[in-house]
Amino acid sequence: MLDVDPRKVIALILGGGRGTRLYPLTQHRAKPAVPLAAKYRLIDIPISNCIHSNINKIFVLTQFLSNSLHRHIRQTYRFDHFSGGYVELMAAQQSMEGGTDWYEGTADAVRKNLQHLDQRGIEYILILSGDQLYRMNYLDMLRTHVLNRADVTIAALPVERKAAKALGVMRCDRHGRVTGFLEKPQTDQELDMVKMDTAWMTAQGLDCQGRECLASMGLYIFNRELLVEILNKTNYQDFGKEVFPAAIRSRKVQVHLFDDYWEDIGTIRAFYEANLQ
């Protein structure tokens, strides 16, 4: 197994927007601070995955009702002084770059915090979502990234066509290199453009069962230098709509296949069903 060093990774967890689809749960708290299964918060999922992957340099980017989130992180995550680890909350009002305080998209949120990525020994940036329920060892994804000498790696999950309409969908070649990316395809024609060969996915160990689309899980690994270059030279605001389509044309974007439980908790129904499960 390829040996990778988690000390070379910084994780950025995107706290999301106002969380209007989870209202009233988000009336007085940030979306990542919403309780889950009575004793956890949504933010605990990506942070726990990081810690169990031995990645202990973690920033949480948020901008709405961040007090509850800050209180939870301060009381829950404490590292000893010798590990060099931390979980820090980066609220939008603390960033004065770019001419505005508010994050204007996922890529813009990272752009406004680039100064925190300039650390000695950091080679990779792991970008995560703060409102998903799953379990993953991020070092497996890093191995995929390093083994394929990728510039960017995107975690992907096989889904049915109906579910693909709410997600970013990728098409890749037989080596797993992403050749196309379409954000939330709505028509059959758009879905046909990005559907995958299920025989290929089965050969990769995926149990497709009618799931012919590869959807982005919202988990990305960038080479640090490339991410800094892209965000400094462009005004892209969103990863799915702008950064990835441009990167696919000029860089090596690799897919990391994942086939286990994953749920995007973006609505009250999804929140209710995830708690029951």
C-alpha positions in Angstrom: 0.0 0.0 0.0 1.3 3.4 -0.9 2.5 5.4 2.1 1.1 8.9 2.4 1.8 11.5 5.0 -1.3 13.1 6.7 1.0 15.9 8.0 1.1 17.3 4.5 -2.6 17.9 4.4 -4.8 20.8 5.6 -8.6 20.2 5.7 -11.1 23.0 4.9 -14.7 22.2 5.9 -17.2 24.4 4.1 -19.9 25.4 6.6 -22.5 26.2 3.9 -24.9 29.0 3.5 -28.0 30.1 5.5 -29.4 26.5 5.6 -32.9 27.8 4.7 -34.0 24.3 3.6 -33.3 23.1 7.2 -35.4 25.9 8.8 -36.4 26.1 11.6 -33.5 24.0 12.8 -31.2 26.7 11.5 -33.2 29.6 13.0 -30.7 30.2 15.8 -27.7 28.1 14.7 -25.4 27.5 11.8 -26.2 24.5 9.6 -23.1 22.5 10.7 -24.2 23.0 14.3 -27.6 21.3 13.9 -27.8 18.3 16.3 -27.7 14.8 14.8 -28.7 11.5 16.5 -29.3 13.4 19.8 -25.6 13.7 20.8 -23.7 14.9 17.8 -23.6 17.9 15.4 -23.4 17.8 11.6 -19.9 19.3 11.8 -18.7 16.3 13.9 -18.9 14.0 10.8 -16.2 15.6 8.7 -14.1 16.4 11.8 -14.3 12.9 13.1 -13.4 11.5 9.6 -10.3 13.8 9.6 -9.2 12.8 13.1 -9.6 9.1 12.3 -7.6 9.7 9.1 -4.8 11.3 11.2 -5.4 14.7 9.6 -5.4 17.1 12.5 -5.0 20.6 10.8 -8.6 21.6 10.2 -10.3 24.9 9.4 -14.1 25.3 9.4 -15.4 28.1 7.1 -18.7 29.6 8.0 -20.6 32.9 8.0 -24.1 32.6 9.4 -24.9 32.3 13.1 -21.4 31.0 13.9 -21.6 31.5 17.7 -23.2 28.1 18.4 -20.7 26.4 16.1 -17.7 28.1 17.7 -18.9 27.1 21.1 -19.3 23.5 20.1 -15.9 23.3 18.5 -14.2 25.0 21.4 -15.7 22.6 23.9 -15.3 19.4 21.9 -12.0 19.4 20.1 -8.8 19.9 22.0 -5.4 18.7 20.9 -2.2 18.4 23.0 0.5 20.9 22.3 2.9 18.3 20.9 0.6 17.1 18.1 0.4 20.5 16.3 -3.2 19.8 15.6 -6.1 22.2 15.7 -9.7 22.8 14.7 -10.2 26.5 14.0 -13.4 28.4 12.9 -12.9 31.0 10.2 -16.0 33.2 10.1 -16.6 35.4 7.0 -16.4 38.6 8.9 -12.8 37.9 9.8 -11.7 38.0 6.2 -11.3 41.5 4.6 -9.9 40.4 1.3 -11.7 40.5 -2.0 -13.6 43.7 -1.3 -16.4 42.1 0.7 -16.7 40.2 3.9 -19.3 37.6 2.8 -18.4 34.4 1.0 -19.9 34.5 -2.4 -19.5 30.8 -3.2 -17.5 27.7 -2.3 -14.4 28.7 -4.2 -14.7 32.3 -3.0 -14.8 31.1 0.7 -11.5 29.3 0.2 -10.0 32.3 -1.7 -10.7 34.6 1.3 -8.7 32.2 3.5 -5.7 31.4 1.3 -3.3 33.0 3.8 -4.0 30.1 6.2 -2.9 27.6 3.6 0.7 29.0 3.3 2.2 26.7 5.9 5.5 24.8 5.8 5.3 21.3 4.6 1.7 21.5 3.4 1.3 20.0 -0.1 -2.4 19.0 -0.3 -5.7 20.8 0.5 -8.7 18.6 1.4 -12.0 20.4 0.9 -15.0 18.9 2.7 -18.7 19.7 3.1 -20.1 20.4 6.6 -23.6 18.9 6.1 -23.1 15.3 5.0 -23.3 11.9 6.8 -20.8 9.2 5.8 -17.6 7.5 7.0 -14.4 7.7 5.0 -10.7 7.3 5.5 -9.4 10.4 3.6 -5.9 8.8 3.3 -7.4 6.3 0.8 -8.5 9.2 -1.3 -5.0 10.8 -0.9 -3.4 7.6 -2.1 -5.6 7.7 -5.2 -4.5 11.3 -5.7 -0.8 10.6 -5.3 -0.7 7.2 -7.1 -2.3 8.8 -10.2 -0.2 12.0 -10.0 -3.4 14.0 -10.2 -3.7 17.7 -9.8 -7.2 17.4 -8.4 -9.1 14.4 -7.1 -12.9 14.2 -6.6 -14.7 11.6 -4.5 -17.5 10.1 -6.5 -20.5 7.9 -5.6 -22.6 5.8 -8.1 -26.2 7.1 -8.1 -29.4 6.6 -10.1 -30.5 9.1 -12.7 -33.2 10.6 -10.5 -30.7 11.3 -7.7 -28.2 12.7 -10.1 -30.4 15.7 -10.9 -29.6 17.3 -7.6 -25.8 16.6 -7.7 -22.7 17.4 -9.8 -22.2 14.4 -12.2 -18.9 13.3 -13.7 -17.8 11.2 -16.6 -14.4 9.6 -16.7 -12.2 7.4 -18.9 -11.2 3.8 -18.1 -8.2 5.1 -16.1 -10.5 7.1 -13.8 -9.5 10.5 -15.2 -12.4 12.9 -15.3 -13.3 14.0 -18.8 -16.6 15.8 -18.1 -18.4 17.5 -15.3 -22.0 18.7 -15.3 -23.6 20.4 -12.3 -27.2 19.2 -11.6 -28.2 17.9 -15.0 -32.0 18.1 -15.5 -32.8 16.6 -18.9 -32.4 13.1 -20.2 -30.1 14.5 -22.9 -27.8 16.0 -20.2 -27.8 12.8 -18.2 -26.9 10.8 -21.3 -23.9 13.0 -21.8 -22.4 12.1 -18.4 -23.7 8.6 -17.8 -21.1 5.9 -17.2 -20.5 2.4 -18.5 -21.9 0.3 -15.7 -19.7 -2.6 -16.8 -16.6 -0.4 -16.1 -17.9 0.6 -12.7 -18.6 -3.0 -11.8 -15.1 -3.9 -12.8 -13.9 -1.3 -10.3 -15.7 -3.1 -7.5 -18.9 -1.0 -7.5 -22.3 -2.6 -7.0 -24.2 -0.5 -9.6 -27.7 -2.0 -9.7 -29.1 0.6 -12.1 -26.8 3.4 -10.8 -25.3 4.6 -14.0 -24.1 8.1 -12.9 -21.0 9.1 -10.9 -22.0 11.9 -8.6 -19.5 14.2 -6.8 -19.7 13.8 -3.0 -18.4 17.4 -2.5 -15.0 16.1 -1.3 -11.9 17.3 -3.1 -8.2 17.1 -2.9 -6.1 19.8 -4.6 -2.4 20.2 -4.9 -1.9 23.3 -2.8 0.1 25.2 -5.4 -2.5 24.6 -8.1 -5.4 25.7 -5.8 -3.6 28.9 -4.9 -2.8 29.6 -8.5 -6.4 29.0 -9.7 -8.0 31.2 -7.0 -5.4 34.0 -7.4 -5.7 34.2 -11.2 -9.4 33.9 -11.6 -12.6 35.2 -9.9 -14.3 31.8 -9.9 -16.8 31.6 -7.1 -18.0 28.0 -7.2 -16.0 24.8 -7.5 -18.7 22.7 -9.3 -19.9 25.4 -11.8 -16.6 27.1 -12.6 -13.4 25.6 -11.1 -13.8 21.9 -12.2 -15.0 22.5 -15.8 -11.9 24.7 -16.3 -9.5 22.3 -14.5 -10.7 19.3 -16.5 -9.7 21.0 -19.7 -6.1 21.8 -18.7 -5.3 19.6 -15.6 -5.4 16.0 -14.6 -8.6 15.5 -12.5 -8.9 12.1 -11.0 -12.0 10.3 -9.6 -11.9 8.5 -6.2 -14.6 5.9 -6.2 -16.7 5.4 -3.0 -19.6 3.0 -2.5 -20.9 3.1 1.0 -23.5 5.0 3.0 -23.6 8.7 2.2 -26.3 11.3 2.7 -26.4 15.0 2.0 -28.4 16.4 4.8 -29.7 19.5 3.1 -33.5 19.3 3.8 -35.8 18.5 6.7 -36.8 15.2 5.1 -33.1 14.1 4.6 -32.4 15.2 8.2 -35.4 13.2 9.5 -34.5 10.0 7.5 -30.8 10.2 8.5 -31.7 10.3 12.2 -34.0 7.3 11.8 -31.3 5.4 10.0 
